[in-house]
Amino acid sequence: GDFAVMIAALVKLAVASQTCVHPPCDVLRDPNLVPQHPLGEKTDVWALAMCPYTGGLGNIMGAMEVIMQQAVDEIEANNTLLPGHRLKLQVAPDSKCATTASISATIKGLQSGPTKFAMIGDCCSGACMGNRDVGQVYNVPSFSPFCTSPVLSSASAYPNLLRFSPTLDGNNAVIFDVMRNLLQYRRIAMVIQDASLAVSVGDGFASLLEHDHEAGWQVLTSLKQFDDTHLPPAQQSPGVVAQALKDSSARVVWTCLYEDQAVRLWCAMRQLGDFWKNVTMVSSCMWWSQKWLDVGKAGVDCSEEEVMEVAEGAAGIDRSHFVNADVVHGLSGRRVQEVKAEYQAACAGNGGLCHESGAAYAYDAVWSTAMTLRLWLDAGHTVGDIDYGNAEMGTSLFELSKTLKFQGLSGFIEHDDVGDRFGSFELRQIQPGSPRIQVVAEFSKSQGFTWIDAFRWRNGLVYDASRPVSSEELGTVRPTDQLDACPAGSVMRTQDGTCERCNPGSREVGGFCVLCEPGTAQSQPGSTECTVCAPGSVAEERGEPSCRLCAPGTNQSEPGQRECWRCAVGHFAPNPGSALCVGCLPDRITLFQGGTGAVDCVCAAGYYTTAFNPDVPGQASHSCEPCPAGAVCNRADRYVPGQAAGTYITNRSGVWETFTCTSAVACVESEDAVVRCGANRDDSVTACARCLDGFYQRQAHCVACPASVSGLPAALAVIGGLILMVG
């Protein structure tokens, strides 16, 4: 369709121009595009390396080249990893941290030079989208160091994408856990930068709040901050947001802001008086560099000291950088501290161009690319199979890459089915006295939190989260979200700061009105507890003001339940609010579940009803008698026994009697005590022993007499039948 036409047009453009945007189309530490294969040397196998040189994240590729080459050199020195082969990287043009630029850069990179089996990149989510649009056409997988957008988790839209940085859904999950369970915050405001990635993170965090019915979050206000420095200061977004935060009485503010926008907001808050002294910020997006203050202070009307006063205590989540220095890399065999020190030294020689938060992921991506190639070759593939027309190449490499599990520089490497990383994270904080961002804890799926430092806020508050604290103590070691400003059973109104009682059907918990759970109810306003429904009553939904009695025919024996159960067959419940159902007498049963009275108990199978007195209540209104021998009583609602096949039943003087018939076909089964004789037999004769006039018995059956037979022979036939019966 249109997509294929667009890609084809861009391919023609790239081939025709063969011109790279930036830098020149070269190879890391190798000016030659055409691989040389002297006799006896290794075969070069090529991958495309690409990250932006310009754009929203700056010169990422310039900082990544050093660590990528470092990994390539180590792989080259390892003679056992790729025997007979050499991994080579060709640098792609600038993807500019943008989708359209990435499409063009990817096409040019793949078209120029040797055929590539994989791409190591991109490093920006927008560019990753363009990279995969092209990669799936060329059947080449991507090993992305740190594209983090949750949108990229769609395997149908972005197939064969292995990501080494965890997605921002992970950032949200960890900071949500910290706020909910560790700091026990419930009353917050939200500020989201008007950028696609930040908006996506904000939507994800809002979804977590919305689906957490138990905690009862209260979002005082949700605000969007714009990059509008072109407007007069009084009209700029940070000032509007700061005023709204002040008006909301929020004490805890969740944010997703880049460092420059955070500094703008802090400066605006500082200019509105002292309300900021009671405000603490928590972020899912603290991926800032250590030079965050230098990045953000340009263009704000505050000194560094004034910004720092407001920023103190701000905490947030970022993906882990280099892990513990003593850890050994699972593929290279080198210690993290050695690789990190070598990278930092190389950065110094690269004009100080470093990106420590991404370098570990780029290093792990290069080593994973090499190891995946090894697995692919071991599976029987050859360099000759590296062909953009090979429809199986990208998928087969991607499937092998997902099987890799090893200790990396960025933590333990493991991926899910769509290629997303089970990553590790850093809980970071700007602590009083220094703009340097401190790592308070590390978090991973397998290890949970590993605490490195205590939380530190202004006013001397210190929280050592490595040890458990009570709820009472927690209120003295971390900033409050002002949940205790109203009396028990009441909460603060966001509109005017006054207190109001919680409605019936809810209770006050930590400054929030929380709906009563199913099985509980509260009829009074201003309560702190919900009442558990007693046996015989239920509350079906959350927020019930009262428990409902179980209807007749139903019961509930346990307290705190949400539904009543119908009485089982053989039981009944005559009154509302029954905890237990009453059982029928041993010789009785109900014909259905949910009996509402003793009248529903009828004689069970094997019994029949002998009398019924509607003036006598309950089960005493009728009696049940055992079924006579040879009779049938298999219907619980019958007042007379039935006749079994081969049996003749009669009631003489109120006594039921049964007789055995001459054969099973002479007397047939009847459920209602009406004599049923076989075909052509006289019902009025005991045991159905007589054939009707015009018929005679031949063996067990009554058959029509021939036309010439007189009444005498028929009579003789009847007598003969009686003799046979008596005999």
C-alpha positions as CSV (number, residue, x, y, z in Angstrom):
1,G,0.0,0.0,0.0
2,D,1.1,3.6,0.6
3,F,3.7,2.5,3.2
4,A,5.4,0.2,0.7
5,V,5.3,2.9,-2.0
6,M,6.9,5.4,0.4
7,I,9.6,3.0,1.5
8,A,10.4,2.1,-2.2
9,A,10.7,5.8,-3.1
10,L,13.0,6.4,-0.2
11,V,15.1,3.4,-1.2
12,K,15.5,4.8,-4.7
13,L,16.5,8.2,-3.3
14,A,19.1,6.6,-1.0
15,V,20.6,4.5,-3.7
16,A,20.7,7.4,-6.1
17,S,22.4,9.8,-3.7
18,Q,24.5,7.5,-1.7
19,T,25.1,10.6,0.5
20,C,25.1,10.4,4.3
21,V,23.8,13.3,6.3
22,H,26.2,13.0,9.2
23,P,28.8,11.7,9.7
24,P,30.3,10.5,6.4
25,C,29.4,6.9,5.6
26,D,32.3,5.2,7.3
27,V,33.0,2.4,9.7
28,L,34.1,2.8,13.3
29,R,37.9,2.9,13.3
30,D,37.9,1.6,9.7
31,P,37.7,4.0,6.7
32,N,37.0,1.3,4.2
33,L,33.4,0.3,3.3
34,V,34.4,-2.7,1.3
35,P,35.6,-5.6,3.5
36,Q,38.9,-7.1,2.7
37,H,39.4,-10.9,3.0
38,P,43.1,-11.8,2.7
39,L,43.7,-15.5,2.5
40,G,43.4,-17.2,5.9
41,E,41.8,-14.3,7.7
42,K,38.3,-14.0,9.2
43,T,35.1,-13.2,7.3
44,D,33.6,-9.9,8.1
45,V,30.0,-9.9,9.2
46,W,28.4,-6.4,9.3
47,A,25.8,-4.7,11.5
48,L,24.5,-1.1,11.3
49,A,25.1,1.1,14.3
50,M,22.7,4.1,14.6
51,C,21.7,6.6,17.3
52,P,21.0,10.4,16.9
53,Y,23.8,12.9,16.5
54,T,21.3,15.8,16.9
55,G,17.7,16.2,18.1
56,G,16.0,16.1,21.5
57,L,18.6,13.9,23.2
58,G,21.6,15.6,21.7
59,N,24.7,13.9,20.4
60,I,24.0,10.4,21.7
61,M,25.8,8.5,18.9
62,G,28.9,10.6,19.5
63,A,29.0,9.3,23.0
64,M,28.0,5.8,22.1
65,E,30.7,5.2,19.4
66,V,33.4,4.9,22.1
67,I,31.6,2.1,24.1
68,M,30.5,0.3,20.9
69,Q,34.0,0.2,19.6
70,Q,35.2,-0.9,23.0
71,A,32.9,-3.9,22.8
72,V,33.8,-4.7,19.2
73,D,37.5,-4.7,20.1
74,E,36.8,-7.2,22.9
75,I,34.8,-9.4,20.7
76,E,37.6,-9.4,18.1
77,A,40.1,-10.4,20.8
78,N,37.8,-13.3,21.8
79,N,38.9,-16.0,19.4
80,T,36.2,-18.5,20.6
81,L,33.1,-16.4,20.3
82,L,32.9,-16.0,16.5
83,P,35.4,-18.5,15.1
84,G,36.3,-17.6,11.5
85,H,34.2,-14.4,11.6
86,R,34.7,-10.8,12.6
87,L,31.9,-8.5,13.7
88,K,32.1,-5.1,12.0
89,L,29.9,-2.0,12.6
90,Q,29.0,0.6,10.0
91,V,27.7,3.9,11.3
92,A,24.4,5.1,9.9
93,P,23.6,8.8,9.1
94,D,22.0,11.0,11.8
95,S,18.6,9.7,12.8
96,K,17.9,13.0,14.6
97,C,15.7,11.4,17.2
98,A,12.8,11.6,14.8
99,T,10.8,9.0,12.9
100,T,11.0,10.5,9.3
101,A,14.8,11.2,9.7
102,S,15.3,7.7,11.0
103,I,13.5,6.1,8.0
104,S,15.9,8.0,5.6
105,A,19.0,7.2,7.7
106,T,18.1,3.5,8.0
107,I,17.6,3.1,4.3
108,K,20.9,4.9,3.5
109,G,22.7,2.9,6.1
110,L,21.4,-0.5,4.9
111,Q,21.9,0.3,1.2
112,S,25.4,1.6,1.5
113,G,28.3,-0.8,2.0
114,P,28.0,-4.5,2.7
115,T,24.7,-6.2,3.5
116,K,23.9,-6.0,7.2
117,F,22.5,-8.9,9.3
118,A,21.4,-6.6,12.2
119,M,21.1,-3.1,13.4
120,I,22.3,-1.8,16.8
121,G,19.9,1.1,17.4
122,D,18.1,3.3,17.6
123,C,18.5,5.2,20.9
124,C,15.4,7.4,20.7
125,S,11.8,6.1,20.7
126,G,10.7,8.1,17.7
127,A,13.7,7.1,15.7
128,C,13.1,3.4,16.7
129,M,9.7,3.6,15.1
130,G,11.2,4.7,11.8
131,N,14.1,2.2,12.2
132,R,11.6,-0.7,12.5
133,D,9.4,0.5,9.7
134,V,12.4,0.0,7.4
135,G,13.9,-3.0,9.2
136,Q,10.9,-5.2,8.6
137,V,11.1,-4.5,4.9
138,Y,14.7,-5.4,4.8
139,N,14.2,-8.4,7.1
140,V,16.8,-7.1,9.6
141,P,16.3,-7.1,13.4
142,S,17.1,-4.2,15.7
143,F,19.0,-4.4,19.0
144,S,18.1,-1.1,20.6
145,P,20.2,0.2,23.5
146,F,17.4,2.4,25.0
147,C,14.2,3.1,23.1
148,T,11.8,3.2,26.0
149,S,8.3,4.1,24.7
150,P,5.6,1.6,25.7
151,V,4.2,1.9,22.2
152,L,7.1,-0.1,20.8
153,S,5.9,-3.1,22.7
154,S,3.5,-3.9,19.9
155,A,5.1,-6.8,18.1
156,S,2.7,-6.5,15.2
157,A,3.6,-2.9,14.5
158,Y,7.3,-3.1,15.4
159,P,8.4,-6.7,15.0
160,N,11.9,-8.1,15.7
161,L,12.9,-5.3,18.1
162,L,15.0,-6.3,21.1
163,R,15.2,-3.6,23.7
164,F,17.9,-3.4,26.3
165,S,16.5,-0.5,28.3
166,P,13.3,-1.4,30.2
167,T,10.2,0.4,29.0
168,L,8.7,3.5,30.8
169,D,5.9,1.3,31.9
170,G,8.5,-0.2,34.2
171,N,9.4,3.3,35.5
172,N,5.7,3.9,36.3
173,A,5.3,0.5,38.1
174,V,8.3,1.1,40.4
175,I,7.5,4.7,41.4
176,F,3.9,3.7,41.9
177,D,5.0,1.0,44.3
178,V,7.3,3.5,46.1
179,M,4.5,6.1,46.5
180,R,1.8,3.6,47.4
181,N,3.5,1.1,49.6
182,L,6.7,2.7,50.8
183,L,5.8,6.4,51.3
184,Q,2.1,5.7,51.6
185,Y,1.0,8.7,49.6
186,R,-2.6,8.9,48.4
187,R,-3.3,12.6,47.8
188,I,-1.4,14.0,44.8
189,A,-1.3,16.4,41.9
190,M,0.1,15.5,38.4
191,V,2.2,17.7,36.1
192,I,3.0,16.3,32.6
193,Q,5.1,17.9,29.9
194,D,3.4,18.4,26.6
195,A,5.8,16.0,24.8
196,S,4.6,12.7,23.3
197,L,6.8,10.5,25.4
198,A,5.9,12.4,28.6
199,V,2.2,12.3,27.8
200,S,2.4,8.5,27.2
201,V,4.1,8.1,30.6
202,G,1.4,10.3,32.2
203,D,-1.4,8.2,30.7
204,G,0.2,5.0,32.0
205,F,0.6,6.4,35.5
206,A,-3.0,7.7,35.5
207,S,-4.2,4.2,34.5
208,L,-2.4,2.7,37.5
209,L,-4.2,5.1,39.8
210,E,-7.5,4.4,38.1
211,H,-7.3,0.7,38.5
212,D,-6.1,0.7,42.1
213,H,-9.5,0.6,43.7
214,E,-8.2,-0.5,47.1
215,A,-5.9,2.5,47.9
216,G,-8.3,5.2,47.0
217,W,-6.1,7.8,45.3
218,Q,-7.1,11.4,45.2
219,V,-5.8,13.4,42.2
220,L,-6.2,17.0,43.2
221,T,-5.4,18.4,39.8
222,S,-3.8,17.1,36.6
223,L,-1.8,19.8,34.6
224,K,0.1,20.0,31.4
225,Q,3.2,22.1,31.0
226,F,4.1,23.6,27.6
227,D,7.4,24.7,26.1
228,D,6.3,28.3,25.5
229,T,9.4,30.4,26.2
230,H,8.4,32.6,23.3
231,L,5.5,34.0,25.4
232,P,5.8,36.9,27.9
233,P,6.9,35.5,31.3
234,A,3.5,36.2,32.9
235,Q,1.8,34.0,30.3
236,Q,4.2,31.1,30.2
237,S,2.9,27.7,31.2
238,P,5.2,27.1,34.3
239,G,3.7,30.1,36.1
240,V,0.1,28.9,35.3
241,V,1.0,25.4,36.6
242,A,2.7,26.7,39.7
243,Q,-0.4,28.8,40.6
244,A,-2.7,25.9,40.0
245,L,-0.6,23.7,42.3
246,K,-0.7,26.4,45.0
247,D,-4.5,26.6,44.7
248,S,-4.9,22.9,44.9
249,S,-3.2,22.6,48.3
250,A,-1.3,19.6,46.9
251,R,1.7,18.5,49.0
252,V,3.0,15.7,46.8
253,V,3.3,16.3,43.0
254,W,3.9,13.5,40.5
255,T,5.7,14.7,37.4
256,C,7.0,13.7,34.0
257,L,9.2,16.6,33.0
258,Y,12.6,16.9,31.3
259,E,15.1,18.8,33.4
260,D,14.7,22.1,31.7
261,Q,11.0,22.1,32.2
262,A,11.4,21.0,35.9
263,V,13.8,24.0,36.5
264,R,11.3,26.4,34.9
265,L,8.5,25.0,37.2
266,W,10.6,25.2,40.3
267,C,11.5,28.8,39.6
268,A,7.9,29.7,39.0
269,M,6.9,28.1,42.3
270,R,9.7,30.0,44.1
271,Q,8.2,33.2,42.9
272,L,4.8,32.5,44.4
273,G,5.8,32.8,48.0
274,D,6.6,30.0,50.5
275,F,4.0,27.3,49.5
276,W,6.8,25.3,47.8
277,K,8.3,24.6,51.2
278,N,5.5,22.0,51.8
279,V,5.7,20.5,48.3
280,T,7.5,17.3,47.5
281,M,8.0,16.1,43.9
282,V,8.1,12.5,42.7
283,S,8.8,11.6,39.1
284,S,8.6,8.6,36.7
285,C,10.9,10.5,34.4
286,M,14.1,11.3,36.3
287,W,16.4,10.3,33.4
288,W,18.3,13.6,33.8
289,S,22.0,14.0,33.6
290,Q,24.1,15.2,36.6
291,K,24.2,18.6,34.8
292,W,20.5,19.1,35.0
293,L,20.8,22.4,36.8
294,D,23.1,23.8,34.0
295,V,20.7,22.5,31.3
296,G,17.6,24.1,32.9
297,K,18.8,27.4,34.4
298,A,19.2,29.2,31.1
299,G,16.3,31.6,30.6
300,V,14.8,31.4,34.1
301,D,14.6,34.4,36.5
302,C,16.0,32.5,39.5
303,S,19.5,31.9,40.8
304,E,20.9,28.3,41.1
305,E,20.4,28.6,44.9
306,E,16.8,29.5,44.6
307,V,16.1,26.6,42.2
308,M,17.9,24.2,44.5
309,E,15.8,25.3,47.5
310,V,12.6,24.1,45.7
311,A,14.2,21.1,44.1
312,E,15.6,19.6,47.3
313,G,14.0,16.2,48.1
314,A,12.7,15.6,44.6
315,A,12.8,11.8,43.9
316,G,12.3,9.7,40.8
317,I,13.0,6.7,38.8
318,D,15.5,6.0,35.9
319,R,16.8,2.9,34.4
320,S,20.0,1.6,36.0
321,H,23.3,2.8,34.6
322,F,26.5,0.8,35.4
323,V,25.6,-1.8,38.0
324,N,27.8,-2.8,41.0
325,A,31.5,-2.4,40.2
326,D,32.4,-5.9,41.3
327,V,30.0,-7.7,38.9
328,V,31.6,-9.7,36.1
329,H,30.0,-9.4,32.6
330,G,28.5,-12.7,31.6
331,L,29.8,-12.6,28.0
332,S,33.0,-10.5,28.0
333,G,34.2,-11.8,31.3
334,R,35.3,-8.3,32.4
335,R,34.5,-6.5,35.6
336,V,32.1,-3.6,35.4
337,Q,34.6,-1.3,37.1
338,E,37.2,-2.0,34.4
339,V,34.9,-1.4,31.5
340,K,33.5,1.7,33.1
341,A,36.9,3.1,33.8
342,E,38.1,2.4,30.3
343,Y,35.0,4.1,28.9
344,Q,35.4,7.2,31.1
345,A,39.0,7.5,30.0
346,A,38.0,7.2,26.3
347,C,35.3,9.9,26.9
348,A,37.9,12.3,28.2
349,G,39.8,11.8,25.0
350,N,36.5,12.4,23.1
351,G,36.1,15.9,24.2
352,G,34.3,14.8,27.4
353,L,31.4,13.5,25.3
354,C,30.0,10.8,27.6
355,H,26.6,9.2,28.2
356,E,27.0,7.0,31.2
357,S,23.3,6.4,31.6
358,G,23.2,4.8,28.1
359,A,26.7,3.4,27.7
360,A,26.1,0.2,29.6
361,Y,23.1,-0.6,27.4
362,A,25.0,0.0,24.2
363,Y,27.8,-2.3,25.4
364,D,25.3,-5.0,26.3
365,A,23.5,-4.6,22.9
366,V,26.8,-5.1,20.9
367,W,27.7,-8.2,22.9
368,S,24.2,-9.6,22.5
369,T,24.3,-8.9,18.8
370,A,27.6,-10.9,18.5
371,M,26.3,-13.8,20.6
372,T,23.0,-13.9,18.6
373,L,25.2,-14.2,15.4
374,R,27.1,-17.1,17.0
375,L,23.8,-18.9,17.8
376,W,22.5,-18.2,14.3
377,L,25.7,-19.7,12.7
378,D,25.6,-22.7,15.0
379,A,22.0,-23.3,13.8
380,G,23.4,-24.1,10.4
381,H,23.2,-20.6,8.7
382,T,26.1,-19.1,6.8
383,V,27.2,-15.6,5.9
384,G,25.7,-16.4,2.5
385,D,22.2,-16.4,4.1
386,I,22.6,-12.7,5.0
387,D,20.4,-11.3,2.4
388,Y,17.7,-8.6,2.6
389,G,15.5,-10.8,0.5
390,N,15.8,-13.6,3.0
391,A,12.4,-13.4,4.7
392,E,13.4,-15.7,7.5
393,M,16.6,-13.8,8.5
394,G,15.2,-11.1,10.8
395,T,12.7,-13.4,12.6
396,S,15.2,-16.3,13.1
397,L,17.9,-13.9,14.6
398,F,15.3,-12.2,16.8
399,E,13.9,-15.5,18.2
400,L,17.5,-16.6,19.1
401,S,18.3,-13.2,20.7
402,K,15.4,-13.6,23.1
403,T,16.9,-16.8,24.5
404,L,20.0,-15.0,25.8
405,K,20.2,-14.6,29.6
406,F,23.4,-13.2,31.1
407,Q,24.8,-10.6,33.6
408,G,25.4,-7.3,31.8
409,L,26.8,-4.0,32.6
410,S,23.2,-2.7,32.9
411,G,22.0,-5.6,35.1
412,F,20.8,-9.1,34.4
413,I,19.8,-9.4,30.7
414,E,16.5,-11.2,30.1
415,H,13.6,-10.4,27.7
416,D,9.9,-11.3,27.4
417,D,8.2,-12.7,24.3
418,V,7.9,-9.4,22.5
419,G,11.6,-8.5,23.1
420,D,11.1,-6.1,26.0
421,R,13.7,-6.1,28.8
422,F,13.1,-7.2,32.3
423,G,15.3,-4.4,33.4
424,S,16.6,-2.9,36.6
425,F,16.0,0.7,37.9
426,E,17.5,3.3,40.1
427,L,15.5,5.2,42.7
428,R,17.2,8.7,42.6
429,Q,16.9,11.8,44.7
430,I,18.1,15.4,44.7
431,Q,19.2,15.6,48.3
432,P,19.7,18.8,50.4
433,G,22.9,20.6,49.9
434,S,24.0,19.4,46.4
435,P,22.5,19.3,42.9
436,R,24.1,15.9,42.4
437,I,21.4,13.2,41.9
438,Q,22.0,10.5,44.5
439,V,21.0,6.8,44.0
440,V,18.9,5.8,47.0
441,A,18.1,2.3,45.9
442,E,18.3,-0.2,43.0
443,F,15.3,-2.3,41.9
444,S,15.0,-5.4,39.8
445,K,12.3,-7.9,39.2
446,S,14.3,-10.7,40.7
447,Q,15.9,-8.9,43.6
448,G,13.4,-6.2,44.6
449,F,14.8,-3.1,46.3
450,T,18.5,-3.0,47.3
451,W,18.9,0.1,49.5
452,I,22.1,2.2,49.1
453,D,21.2,5.4,50.9
454,A,18.4,6.9,52.9
455,F,15.8,9.4,51.6
456,R,16.6,12.9,52.7
457,W,14.3,15.9,52.5
458,R,14.5,19.5,53.6
459,N,13.8,20.3,57.3
460,G,16.1,17.4,58.3
461,L,13.6,14.6,57.4
462,V,15.5,11.3,56.9
463,Y,13.9,8.0,56.0
464,D,16.0,4.8,56.0
465,A,13.7,2.5,54.0
466,S,15.9,-0.5,54.5
467,R,14.2,-1.1,57.9
468,P,10.5,-1.4,58.5
469,V,8.7,1.5,60.2
470,S,5.2,1.8,61.6
471,S,2.6,4.1,60.0
472,E,2.9,6.4,63.0
473,E,6.7,6.7,62.6
474,L,6.5,7.1,58.9
475,G,4.6,10.4,59.4
476,T,7.6,11.7,61.2
477,V,10.4,10.8,58.8
478,R,8.9,11.8,55.4
479,P,7.0,14.8,54.1
480,T,3.2,14.5,54.5
481,D,0.6,14.7,51.8
482,Q,-1.6,16.5,54.4
483,L,-3.9,13.6,54.9
484,D,-4.3,14.3,58.6
485,A,-5.7,17.8,58.4
486,C,-9.3,16.8,58.9
487,P,-11.0,14.9,61.8
488,A,-11.5,11.2,61.6
489,G,-14.3,10.3,59.1
490,S,-13.7,13.5,57.1
491,V,-11.5,14.5,54.2
492,M,-10.3,17.8,52.8
493,R,-12.2,19.4,49.9
494,T,-9.9,20.3,47.1
495,Q,-12.0,23.3,46.1
496,D,-11.7,25.3,49.3
497,G,-9.7,23.3,51.8
498,T,-12.6,22.7,54.1
499,C,-13.4,19.3,55.6
500,E,-16.4,17.2,54.7
501,R,-17.7,13.8,56.0
502,C,-17.4,10.7,54.0
503,N,-20.7,9.6,52.5
504,P,-22.7,6.5,53.6
505,G,-21.2,3.4,51.8
506,S,-17.7,4.7,52.4
507,R,-15.1,5.1,55.2
508,E,-12.2,7.5,55.8
509,V,-8.8,5.9,55.4
510,G,-5.7,8.1,55.7
511,G,-7.5,11.2,54.5
512,F,-9.5,9.6,51.7
513,C,-13.1,8.4,51.4
514,V,-12.8,4.8,50.4
515,L,-15.8,2.8,49.2
516,C,-16.8,-0.1,51.4
517,E,-15.7,-3.4,49.9
518,P,-18.3,-6.0,48.8
519,G,-19.5,-7.9,51.9
520,T,-19.4,-4.7,54.0
521,A,-21.5,-1.6,54.3
522,Q,-21.9,1.6,56.2
523,S,-25.1,3.5,56.7
524,Q,-23.8,6.5,58.5
525,P,-21.8,9.4,57.1
526,G,-18.4,10.3,58.6
527,S,-17.4,6.8,59.5
528,T,-13.9,5.2,59.7
529,E,-15.0,1.6,59.4
530,C,-17.4,-0.4,57.3
531,T,-19.6,-3.0,59.0
532,V,-19.2,-6.7,57.9
533,C,-22.4,-8.2,56.8
534,A,-23.8,-10.8,59.2
535,P,-24.7,-14.3,58.1
536,G,-27.9,-14.2,56.2
537,S,-27.1,-10.9,54.6
538,V,-24.8,-9.7,51.8
539,A,-23.5,-6.5,50.1
540,E,-23.1,-7.2,46.4
541,E,-21.2,-4.1,45.2
542,R,-18.6,-1.7,46.5
543,G,-20.1,1.3,48.3
544,E,-23.2,-0.3,49.7
545,P,-24.9,1.7,52.5
546,S,-26.5,-1.4,54.0
547,C,-26.4,-5.2,53.9
548,R,-29.3,-6.9,52.0
549,L,-31.1,-9.8,53.6
550,C,-31.1,-13.0,51.7
551,A,-34.5,-13.7,50.1
552,P,-36.6,-16.7,51.0
553,G,-35.2,-19.8,49.2
554,T,-31.6,-18.5,49.7
555,N,-29.1,-18.4,52.5
556,Q,-25.6,-17.3,53.4
557,S,-23.8,-18.9,56.3
558,E,-20.6,-16.9,56.3
559,P,-20.2,-13.2,57.4
560,G,-18.8,-10.6,54.9
561,Q,-20.1,-12.1,51.7
562,R,-21.4,-10.5,48.5
563,E,-24.1,-13.0,47.3
564,C,-26.6,-15.4,48.7
565,W,-26.9,-19.1,47.6
566,R,-30.0,-20.9,46.6
567,C,-31.0,-23.7,48.9
568,A,-30.0,-27.1,47.6
569,V,-32.5,-29.8,46.5
570,G,-34.1,-31.2,49.6
571,H,-33.8,-28.0,51.6
572,F,-35.8,-24.8,51.9
573,A,-35.6,-21.3,53.6
574,P,-39.0,-19.8,54.5
575,N,-37.9,-16.5,55.8
576,P,-35.7,-13.6,54.7
577,G,-32.2,-13.4,56.2
578,S,-31.6,-17.1,56.6
579,A,-28.1,-18.2,57.5
580,L,-29.0,-21.9,56.9
581,C,-31.6,-23.8,54.9
582,V,-33.9,-26.3,56.6
583,G,-33.7,-29.9,55.4
584,C,-36.8,-31.9,54.3
585,L,-37.8,-35.0,56.3
586,P,-35.8,-38.1,55.3
587,D,-38.6,-39.5,53.0
588,R,-39.1,-36.1,51.3
589,I,-37.3,-34.0,48.7
590,T,-37.8,-30.8,46.8
591,L,-38.1,-30.9,43.0
592,F,-35.9,-27.8,42.5
593,Q,-33.2,-25.6,44.2
594,G,-34.4,-22.6,46.2
595,G,-37.4,-24.0,48.1
596,T,-39.2,-21.4,50.1
597,G,-41.3,-23.6,52.4
598,A,-42.0,-27.1,53.8
599,V,-44.8,-27.3,51.2
600,D,-42.1,-27.7,48.6
601,C,-41.0,-31.0,50.2
602,V,-42.7,-33.9,48.4
603,C,-42.4,-37.6,48.8
604,A,-39.1,-38.8,47.5
605,A,-38.6,-41.5,44.9
606,G,-39.5,-44.9,46.4
607,Y,-42.4,-43.3,48.3
608,Y,-45.9,-42.2,47.4
609,T,-48.3,-39.8,49.1
610,T,-51.2,-41.4,50.8
611,A,-53.1,-38.4,52.1
612,F,-53.1,-34.6,51.8
613,N,-54.7,-32.1,54.2
614,P,-54.3,-28.5,53.1
615,D,-55.4,-27.3,56.5
616,V,-52.3,-28.7,58.2
617,P,-49.2,-26.6,57.7
618,G,-45.8,-27.8,56.5
619,Q,-44.7,-31.4,55.9
620,A,-47.4,-32.7,58.2
621,S,-50.0,-31.9,55.5
622,H,-49.3,-35.2,53.8
623,S,-47.7,-38.6,54.6
624,C,-45.3,-40.7,52.6
625,E,-45.6,-44.4,52.4
626,P,-43.0,-46.9,51.0
627,C,-43.8,-48.1,47.5
628,P,-45.5,-51.5,47.5
629,A,-43.4,-54.4,46.4
630,G,-43.4,-54.8,42.6
631,A,-44.8,-51.2,42.1
632,V,-43.1,-48.2,40.7
633,C,-42.7,-44.9,42.7
634,N,-40.1,-43.0,40.8
635,R,-42.0,-39.6,40.7
636,A,-41.8,-37.6,43.8
637,D,-45.0,-35.8,43.2
638,R,-47.3,-38.8,42.8
639,Y,-50.1,-39.7,45.2
640,V,-50.4,-43.3,44.0
641,P,-47.8,-46.0,43.2
642,G,-47.3,-46.9,39.6
643,Q,-47.4,-50.2,37.8
644,A,-44.1,-51.9,36.8
645,A,-43.7,-53.7,33.5
646,G,-44.9,-57.3,33.9
647,T,-46.9,-56.4,37.0
648,Y,-50.6,-55.9,37.5
649,I,-51.5,-53.4,40.3
650,T,-54.9,-53.1,42.0
651,N,-56.4,-51.4,45.1
652,R,-59.0,-53.6,46.9
653,S,-60.4,-52.2,50.2
654,G,-57.7,-49.5,50.3
655,V,-54.8,-51.9,50.1
656,W,-52.5,-51.9,47.1
657,E,-51.8,-55.4,45.6
658,T,-49.6,-56.5,42.8
659,F,-49.8,-59.6,40.6
660,T,-47.2,-61.0,38.3
661,C,-48.4,-61.1,34.7
662,T,-48.0,-64.0,32.3
663,S,-45.3,-62.1,30.6
664,A,-43.6,-58.7,30.6
665,V,-45.5,-57.6,27.5
666,A,-48.9,-58.5,29.1
667,C,-48.6,-55.7,31.6
668,V,-46.7,-52.5,30.8
669,E,-45.3,-49.8,33.1
670,S,-47.6,-47.0,34.3
671,E,-46.6,-44.2,36.7
672,D,-50.1,-43.2,37.9
673,A,-51.6,-46.6,39.1
674,V,-53.8,-46.8,36.0
675,V,-53.8,-50.4,34.8
676,R,-52.0,-50.6,31.5
677,C,-52.3,-54.0,29.7
678,G,-50.4,-55.0,26.7
679,A,-51.8,-54.7,23.2
680,N,-55.2,-56.3,22.6
681,R,-55.7,-57.3,26.3
682,D,-58.6,-56.7,28.6
683,D,-57.7,-54.1,31.4
684,S,-60.6,-55.4,33.6
685,V,-59.2,-58.9,34.0
686,T,-56.7,-59.5,36.8
687,A,-53.1,-59.6,35.5
688,C,-54.3,-58.7,32.0
689,A,-54.8,-62.4,31.5
690,R,-57.6,-62.2,28.9
691,C,-57.4,-61.1,25.3
692,L,-60.1,-58.8,24.0
693,D,-62.9,-60.3,22.1
694,G,-61.8,-61.2,18.6
695,F,-58.2,-62.0,19.8
696,Y,-56.6,-65.1,21.1
697,Q,-53.3,-65.7,22.9
698,R,-50.5,-67.1,20.9
699,Q,-47.4,-67.4,23.1
700,A,-47.2,-64.1,25.0
701,H,-49.2,-62.0,22.6
702,C,-52.9,-61.5,21.7
703,V,-53.4,-61.8,18.0
704,A,-56.6,-61.4,16.0
705,C,-58.8,-64.5,15.5
706,P,-59.2,-65.8,11.9
707,A,-62.6,-64.8,10.5
708,S,-63.9,-68.5,10.6
709,V,-63.1,-69.0,14.3
710,S,-66.3,-69.1,16.5
711,G,-66.7,-67.8,20.0
712,L,-66.2,-71.3,21.5
713,P,-62.6,-71.6,20.3
714,A,-62.0,-68.0,21.6
715,A,-63.4,-68.9,25.0
716,L,-61.3,-72.0,25.1
717,A,-58.3,-69.8,24.4
718,V,-59.1,-67.6,27.3
719,I,-59.5,-70.6,29.7
720,G,-56.2,-71.9,28.5
721,G,-54.6,-68.6,29.2
722,L,-56.0,-68.7,32.8
723,I,-54.7,-72.2,33.3
724,L,-51.3,-71.0,32.2
725,M,-51.4,-68.0,34.6
726,V,-52.5,-70.1,37.6
727,G,-49.9,-72.7,36.8
